Amino acid sequence: MIRIAALSLALVLTVPASANDLAKDLAPTGTLRATYISTNPVQAFVDPATREVRGPAAAIAAELAKRAGVPVTITGAQGVQGVIDSVRNGVADIGFVAFDPVRAEQVDFSQNYALAQNTYIVADNSPIRSVADADRAGVRIGVGARDAGDYFLSRTLKSATLVRNEGGVSDAIVKALLAGELEAYAGNRMRLHAAAQKTPGLRLVPDNFYGVEQAVIVPKGNAARLAIVEKFIDEARGSGLIADAIARAGLVGVDVAPAGARTK
């Protein structure tokens, strides 16, 4: 009887210890601090009515914090490097950015949780009717500097010329497309869809050139935190949490990433 009681007490004591270990590895300050690109609704966005941060990144961060038994903050950062720097400098525990080998030199990436399809926006009268049509001599394709699309197209385009800009598909880019100063602009389908919806004279091509691999980043070498995130993404994929978050946010051109190795 005494041995049984002792064993029961030992089991009880190990449960909170395990939860405490999870919180310690994931959120050492006692709050899970997450960052995302403030201008990328594929990751997250601030609901204008409620001021609540919504989207897949918000859902993932909230559920991770819930499992660790800690509160969560999720904050928009300025661009990809802003997110990476927040994690590298210890301002954030996890961040949300698209995978690229160049970025992986600075932080460690989880497996993909979503694919944000990238395509081109063109003028209505453009002869570009597909992704393949754009890769021709004399075609100027705009792209956000250091975006995942920039890195991908820099590796894969054979004939077209990339014209990089800061800030994505801005009013200046829309004017350039309508004026014929750019033949196409590359970006994620969600952002480009929004631009086409509010701008007569622009359209998206129907296919995509790349499914940008959305992932979670942790500090370089933090194997314990990365393992927690990896396990959670597997479970969130299987439970439908990621798919539900994408649907609730009304995202266009965003798919749940399949399990397995990512594109190199």
VENQUIDA-V862436 format. One record per pair of residues at least 24 apart in sequence whose ideal C-beta (glycine too) atoms are under 7 Angstrom apart, sorted by the first residue. I is the first residue (numbers start at 1). J is the second residue. Records with the same first field share a line. If there is no record, write none. Layout:
# VENQUIDA-V862436
I->J, J
This chain:
# VENQUIDA-V862436
19->69
22->67, 68, 228
23->68, 69, 70
25->224, 225, 228
26->64, 68, 93, 225, 228
27->65, 68, 70, 93
30->70
31->70, 71, 72, 73
32->61, 64, 65, 68, 70, 72, 93
33->73, 92, 93
34->61, 72, 73, 74, 92, 93, 94, 95
35->75, 77, 83, 86, 92, 95
36->74, 76, 77, 83, 96
37->77, 79, 80, 83, 97
38->76, 77, 78
39->168
41->190
42->116, 188, 190, 214, 251, 254
43->96, 214
44->74
54->249
55->245, 249
56->113, 114, 242, 245, 246, 249
57->96
59->241, 245
60->113, 216, 236
61->94
63->236, 241
64->232
80->146
84->217
87->217, 218, 219
88->219
94->216, 217, 218, 229
95->217
96->214, 216
97->217
98->148, 212, 213, 214
99->213, 215, 262
100->148, 151
102->151
106->220
107->217, 218, 219, 220
108->217, 218, 220, 222, 226
109->215, 217
110->215, 216, 226, 229, 230, 233
111->215, 230, 233
112->213, 214, 215, 257, 262
113->214, 215, 216, 233, 242, 257
114->214, 242, 246, 254, 255, 256, 257
115->211, 212, 213, 214, 255, 257
116->188, 190, 212, 214, 253, 254
117->188, 189, 208, 211, 253
118->149, 186, 187, 188, 189, 208, 209, 210, 212
119->189, 192, 204, 205, 207, 208, 209
120->184, 185, 186, 205
121->169, 177, 184, 185, 192, 195, 196, 202, 204
122->177, 183, 184, 203, 205
123->177, 178, 201, 202
124->201, 202, 203
126->183
128->183, 184, 205
129->205
130->205, 207
131->205, 207, 208, 209
134->160, 184
135->159, 160
136->160
139->183, 184
140->182, 183
141->183, 184, 185, 186
142->173, 176, 182, 185, 186
143->186
144->168, 187
148->212
149->186, 187, 210, 212
152->210
153->186
169->195
174->199
177->202
188->212, 253
189->252, 253
190->251, 252, 253, 254
193->252, 253
213->257, 262, 263
234->259
